[in-house]
Structure formats: C-alpha cells, structure tokens
C-alpha cells in the first residue's frame, strides 16, 4: 500500500466527532448508519463516555477527509 492511499488515523474526541457530524449536517442516527454502528455509540462518543478506536476511528478519518473536514488537533489532548 502506498503512502498516498493510506488515511492518517486521527485521535477522535467528543468535540471533533460532534463538529464532524455538524459539518456533514447529519443526525447521530444518520452518522451511525454511515459508519455501520448504533446511534447510541455516536451519542456515547459525543458525551466522552468512550472514544472510537480501530476501524471506527479509521472510518471517521475517511469520512472527514472526503467531506474536507479540517481536523485541528487540540494540543492539550495530546498530553498524557
């Protein structure tokens, strides 16, 4: 797989997920259908109860890239 065809997987937090969904003009249910997950999962991500990982994180990054969503990493979220 070439570097150009790889999608850079971001660390998705509740604010970025909510912002992406707003950017797309989708409800939680509609975003869940796009990602193949439950509406409750989107809600839990947006409330900060859980964070997407693995395939879900990759799918969010792909959807964001296709929608030209500008992901701005919060420098404070990178601290442990």
RARAHU-V561640 format. One record per residue. RES is the residue in one small letter. SS is DSSP state (@ for helix, = for strand, . for the rest). PSI is psi in radians with two decimals (* if undefined). OMEGA is omega in degrees with one decimal (NA if undefined). Layout:
((RES/SS/PSI/OMEGA) (RES/SS/PSI/OMEGA))
This chain:
((x/./2.25/-178.7) (x/./2.80/179.2) (x/@/-0.56/-178.6) (x/@/-0.53/-177.2) (x/@/-0.06/178.1) (x/./2.40/175.0) (x/./2.25/179.2) (x/./2.10/-178.9) (x/./2.13/179.5) (x/./2.84/170.2) (x/./2.00/-176.2) (x/./2.18/174.2) (x/./3.07/-174.2) (x/@/-0.75/-178.6) (x/@/-0.70/179.9) (x/@/-0.63/178.2) (x/@/-0.79/178.0) (x/@/-0.73/-180.0) (x/@/-0.71/177.7) (x/@/-0.80/-179.0) (x/@/-0.73/177.6) (x/@/-0.76/178.2) (x/@/-0.68/-179.2) (x/@/-0.27/-178.0) (x/./0.61/-176.6) (x/./2.67/169.8) (x/./2.96/176.1) (x/@/-0.72/-179.5) (x/@/-0.74/-179.8) (x/@/-0.71/177.3) (x/@/-0.71/178.1) (x/@/-0.74/178.7) (x/@/-0.71/177.9) (x/@/-0.65/-176.2) (x/@/-0.15/-179.0) (x/./0.65/179.4) (x/./-3.06/-179.5) (x/./2.67/175.7) (x/@/-0.66/180.0) (x/@/-0.62/178.6) (x/@/-0.79/177.8) (x/@/-0.78/178.9) (x/@/-0.79/179.8) (x/@/-0.65/176.1) (x/@/-0.80/-176.8) (x/@/-0.45/177.3) (x/./-0.12/179.8) (x/./0.22/178.8) (x/./-0.66/179.7) (x/./2.85/174.2) (x/./2.51/176.0) (x/./2.55/178.7) (x/./2.90/177.0) (x/./-2.25/-176.0) (x/@/-0.62/-179.7) (x/@/-0.73/178.3) (x/@/-0.73/178.4) (x/@/-0.77/179.4) (x/@/-0.72/176.4) (x/@/-0.73/179.5) (x/@/-0.68/178.5) (x/@/-0.81/179.1) (x/@/-0.77/179.8) (x/@/-0.77/-179.4) (x/@/-0.78/-180.0) (x/@/-0.55/-179.6) (x/./0.04/-177.0) (x/./0.70/176.9) (x/./2.20/-178.4) (x/./1.88/179.8) (x/./2.03/177.2) (x/./1.94/179.7) (x/./2.33/175.9) (x/./2.07/-176.6) (x/@/-0.55/-180.0) (x/@/-0.48/-179.5) (x/@/-0.24/-179.8) (x/@/-0.22/-179.6) (x/./2.58/178.4) (x/./*/NA))
